[in-house]
Each structure stands twice: as C-alpha cells, then as structure tokens.
Amino acid sequence: MAKNQRYTNALHISVPVPAGVKSGEPVKVGQICGVAQIDRETDGKATLWLDGSYDLQVTGAVANVGDPVYIKADRTLTATATGNYLFGTALGTKGTGTGPLEVAPIGYTTQTAAGV
C-alpha cells in the first residue's frame, strides 16, 4: 500500500478559498467545485465537499432534473451558461427568479467559461 496517500477519494478536502466563504456556500477553486462545510479559517482554507447534494440558491429557471447549474465569479449560482462555469447538476426544477434548488456539485473538472 502506498504510504504517501492523503485521501482515499479526495471528495472532502481542505483548500485555500476566497475571503468571506461561509459554511454551506458553493465554491469554485481553480478546477474544483464543491460546497464549503466550514467558514474560511484564519489560514485561508476551508473544507469543501465535492460530493452529495445541497439546497442552494440559484438564479433563473431550471426546467429539468439533470440540467446544468453554473457558478458566477461572485460565487452565486445561475442557470445561465454564458460567461460562467459549470458548478453542478440540478436535482430538481424551479421557476424564474432566485430560489432554492437541490444541486449536486461536479467536484473536479477541466473546463473553461461557457459561451466565451
């Protein structure tokens, strides 16, 4: 067995996050998308979970289960792809405006901003 392994699946990780990150918020760090489990600590890190599903505030209509949900530069979620990054998958539907939606984060990705 490798003695240098840090995580078995690397789905619950501690990484540097932007200032102001609070527990329960969606976070994108480079190519990692997850939900903060704790507020940002004084060392600038927070534990992100890259798996599971979360009730998160999403702006815009989501018509189908399985539709993509995107994260904007300000760390808010949206149904709008253009200029934003894929954050996760909708596990429910919602109408226009901002409201709660069950979302599963995608975890690790190799993506660029959509539609730019």
C-alpha positions as CSV (number, residue, x, y, z in Angstrom):
1,M,0.0,0.0,0.0
2,A,1.3,3.5,-0.8
3,K,2.4,5.3,2.3
4,N,2.1,8.7,0.6
5,Q,-1.7,8.6,0.1
6,R,-3.5,11.6,1.7
7,Y,-7.2,10.9,0.8
8,T,-8.9,7.7,-0.4
9,N,-11.3,9.5,-2.7
10,A,-10.3,13.2,-2.3
11,L,-14.0,14.2,-2.0
12,H,-13.7,16.1,1.3
13,I,-10.7,18.3,1.0
14,S,-9.2,21.4,2.7
15,V,-8.1,24.0,0.2
16,P,-7.5,27.8,0.1
17,V,-10.7,29.6,-0.6
18,P,-11.7,33.2,-1.4
19,A,-12.2,35.6,1.6
20,G,-15.7,35.6,3.0
21,V,-16.6,32.0,2.2
22,K,-19.1,30.7,4.7
23,S,-20.3,27.2,5.5
24,G,-22.9,25.9,3.1
25,E,-21.8,28.2,0.2
26,P,-20.9,27.0,-3.3
27,V,-17.2,27.5,-4.1
28,K,-15.1,27.2,-7.2
29,V,-11.3,27.0,-6.6
30,G,-9.5,26.6,-9.9
31,Q,-11.0,23.4,-11.4
32,I,-12.6,22.3,-8.1
33,C,-16.3,22.8,-7.5
34,G,-17.9,22.0,-4.1
35,V,-19.7,23.3,-1.0
36,A,-17.9,24.7,2.0
37,Q,-18.5,22.7,5.1
38,I,-16.9,25.3,7.4
39,D,-16.3,29.0,7.3
40,R,-13.0,30.1,5.9
41,E,-10.4,29.8,8.6
42,T,-7.6,32.2,9.5
43,D,-5.2,30.2,7.4
44,G,-7.4,31.0,4.3
45,K,-8.6,27.4,4.0
46,A,-12.0,25.7,4.2
47,T,-13.1,22.1,3.9
48,L,-15.0,21.5,0.7
49,W,-17.2,18.6,0.0
50,L,-17.2,17.7,-3.7
51,D,-20.0,15.1,-3.4
52,G,-23.5,14.9,-2.1
53,S,-26.4,17.3,-2.9
54,Y,-27.3,20.6,-1.3
55,D,-30.2,23.0,-1.3
56,L,-28.6,26.2,-2.8
57,Q,-29.9,29.5,-4.1
58,V,-30.0,29.5,-7.9
59,T,-31.0,32.4,-10.1
60,G,-33.0,31.7,-13.3
61,A,-35.4,28.9,-14.4
62,V,-34.3,25.3,-14.3
63,A,-36.7,23.3,-16.4
64,N,-35.4,19.7,-16.0
65,V,-33.8,17.5,-13.5
66,G,-30.2,16.9,-14.8
67,D,-29.9,20.5,-16.2
68,P,-26.5,22.2,-15.6
69,V,-26.1,24.8,-12.9
70,Y,-23.4,27.4,-13.3
71,I,-21.3,29.5,-10.8
72,K,-20.5,33.1,-11.4
73,A,-17.4,35.0,-10.4
74,D,-19.2,36.3,-7.3
75,R,-19.8,32.6,-6.2
76,T,-23.6,32.8,-6.8
77,L,-25.3,30.1,-8.8
78,T,-27.3,30.6,-12.0
79,A,-29.0,28.7,-14.8
80,T,-27.2,31.0,-17.3
81,A,-24.2,29.4,-19.1
82,T,-22.7,32.3,-20.9
83,G,-19.6,33.6,-19.2
84,N,-20.0,31.3,-16.2
85,Y,-18.5,27.9,-15.1
86,L,-20.3,24.6,-14.7
87,F,-20.8,24.0,-11.0
88,G,-23.1,21.1,-10.8
89,T,-26.3,19.3,-11.8
90,A,-29.9,20.2,-10.9
91,L,-31.7,17.5,-8.9
92,G,-35.0,19.4,-9.1
93,T,-36.7,22.2,-11.1
94,K,-37.6,25.8,-10.3
95,G,-39.1,28.8,-12.0
96,T,-37.6,32.2,-12.7
97,G,-36.0,34.4,-10.1
98,T,-33.7,33.4,-7.3
99,G,-34.7,30.4,-5.1
100,P,-33.7,27.2,-3.6
101,L,-32.8,24.2,-5.7
102,E,-31.2,20.8,-4.9
103,V,-27.8,20.7,-6.7
104,A,-25.0,18.1,-6.8
105,P,-21.6,19.7,-7.3
106,I,-19.4,18.2,-10.1
107,G,-16.2,18.1,-8.0
108,Y,-13.1,18.1,-10.2
109,T,-13.3,19.5,-13.8
110,T,-11.2,20.7,-16.6
111,Q,-13.4,23.4,-18.0
112,T,-13.4,27.0,-19.3
113,A,-16.1,29.6,-19.0
114,A,-19.2,28.7,-21.1
115,G,-20.0,30.7,-24.2
116,V,-16.9,33.0,-24.2
